[in-house]
Amino acid sequence: MPAATLKDYYKTLELLPSATADEVKKAYRTLAFKYHPDTNPDNTFAHSHFLEIQEAYGVLSHEHKRRKYDEERWLNGMSSRTKEQQIISPEWILLEARKLHTHMKTVDTYRMSHSALYDYIMLLLGDSHMAILQQDAVMNTAIVNELLHSTHHLKHQYMLPLADRMAKLVPADNELLHAIYKQQRRSYRQAVWEKYLPVIIILTTLLLCCLMIIY
């Protein structure tokens, strides 16, 4: 989910991200009563805010949904961890890349938000950051290595532009360039496989049915 459209459900429920399940429930009950349409029949803002409160509670009160939301929230830069260091430097970008790598080790790659991961890396490799990184080839090598680990399961449509940016950071490192394009090709093969897998399954099923009828 793009950072510009990701809602801050904690803010909606007037909670800290560390809030417990009981605190989430208590906040919801208090705010739902305060902004319920029956309590505010002539207040259109209350009605729309009540819907926002319900939406936020629907996510934060569900363990799996909340875990996934927290993942997207962090990847989109809405966590305080991305704001600890205000000075943007190659060292800061490397630190964030390492945090991302560590975080991705805990993520279910079959359920992860590919768009959120892409958006976050594009924040790290934005134009202004790329300009800063051009000054430190050694640091770039470490950053690209971390990002390659984090994007190992990223879909091809997202991997393609990221691979181009990473390659621009290490134009003279043939070994790392090979690793980048190898991962790009692997994501392409995976995309092709996923595209034609349903067709293969259908054809295989039909073939088996025909064989069963014949024999």
N, C-alpha and C positions, 0 to 999 in steps of 0.2 A: 504494500500500500504506500503510495507516495507520501512524503513527509508533509506536503502542503494540505493533504486531505485527512490525515490521521488525527482523530479527535482525542482530546485529553480527558479520558473518562474519570481520572482521579480528580481533576479540577472540577468537573461537573458535579461530582459527589462531595466536593470540598474535603478531600482526603489526601494523605501522603501516600506515595507508592508502597510504603511499608505497612499500610493498614492491614489489620487482620480481617478474617472473614466476618467475625462478629461486628467489627467496626464498619465494614461495608454495609452490612444488613441494617445496622442502626442508622447510619447516615441516609440510606435509601428511605427508610420509613419516615424519618424526620422531614426530608425534602419532598417526598412524594405527598405527604399530608399538606405541607406548606404550599405546594404548587399544584395541587390537584384541581382539575377544572371545576369540580363541584364547589370547591372552596373559593374559587376565583372565577365566577361565571362571566364577568365582563373584562377579564384580563387576558388578552390574546398571547402576551408574552409568557404568562404563567402556563398556558396550555402547551405552547411549543417547548418550554423548558421542562415541563413534566414529561414530554415524550423523550427528551434528551436524557433525563434522569432514568427513565425506564431502560433506554438503550444502554446506558453506562452500567446499570445494575445487572442487566442481562449478560454482560461480558465479565464484569469483575466478580460476580457471585458464582461463576462457573469455573471450576479449577482449571480445566484444559483450555477454555477460551481465554482466561486471564493469563495463563502462561504464554500462550501464543501472542496475545496482545502486548505483554511485557517485552517479548522478543522483538516485535515490530517497533515498539516504542523506543527501545534501546538502539536498534539499527537505524532508526530515523533521526537519531540525535536528540531525542526528547528526554533522555536520562541525564542526570547531573554528572555522570561519569565523563561525558564528552565535553564538559565545560570546566573541568578542574583546572586546565591549563589554558589561559587566554592567549598566550603568545604562540602563533603558528610558526613552527619550525620543523625541519626534517626530523628532529628527535621526537617532537610531539606526534607527528604523523606516524612514525614508526611505533611509538607507544600505543597509539590507537589501533594500528594494524595488528599488533600483538594481542591486544585486548579482544579484538574481533576474532582472531584465530582461536584464542582460548575459549571464547564464547561459543564458537561454532562447533567445538568438540562436544558440547552439551546439547546441541540441537538435533532433533529428529530430521534428518535430511530428506525424508520422504514427505514430511509435512511442513517444512520450512517455507517462509515467504521469500520466493526468489526475487520478487520486485523490491522488497524491503532491503534485502542484502545488496542488490544492485544500487539502490538509491544511496545507501550508506557509503559504499565504496566510492561512488561518484562524488560524494561529499569530500572524501579524503583525497580524491584525485581530481578535484575541480580545477578550473583554469588557474586560479590564483595560487593554489597549492602546487600545481605542476610547475609554475614559474619558480617557486621557492626550491623545489626539489631538483631543478636543473643544476643547482650549484653543488650537489653532493652525490657523486656517483657511488661511493661506498655505502652510504645510507640507503640509496635507491635499491641496491641489490638486496639488502635485508628486507626492505619494505615489500618488494615484489615477491620475494620468497614467502613472506607471511600471507600475502594476498592470494598467492597461488594455492596455498593450503586451504584458505577460507572459501575459495571459489571452486573447489574440486568437484562439487556436485551441482554447480550452477547451470541452468538451462542455457542452450546455445544462443538464444536471442539476447540474453543479458551478457553472456561471456564474450561475445564478439566485440562490442565497443570497449569493454574493460581490457581485453587482451591488447587492443590497439594502444590504449593509454599506458599500460604496463610496459609494452615494448618501447615506447618513447622514453621511458625512464632509464632503460638499459640498452641503448642502441649498439654499444660496442661489446656487449657480453653475449657471445654466440651460444654459450651453453644455456644461459637463462632464456634467451630468445627461443631456442629450441624447445625448452620446457613450456614456455607460454603458448607457442603455436601447437605443440603436442596436445596440451590441454584443450585448446580451442577445437582441434580436430576431433578429439574424443567427445566433446560436448555436441559436435555436429553429428557424429555417428549415433550418439544416444538419441538425438532429436529425430533422426531418420528412423531409427528402430521403433521409437514410441509412435511415430506417425503411421507406420505400416503394420505394427503389431496386431491391431484389431482385424486387418485384412487377412493376415496370416492365420489368425485363430479361426476366422470364419471359413477360410478355404480348407484348413485342416479338419475342421468339424464336418464340412460337407464331404470331404474325401473319406473320412471314417464312416459316415453314414452310407455312402455309396458302397464301400467295401462290405459293410454289414448286410446290405440288401443283396449284393451279388453272392456273398458266401453264406 
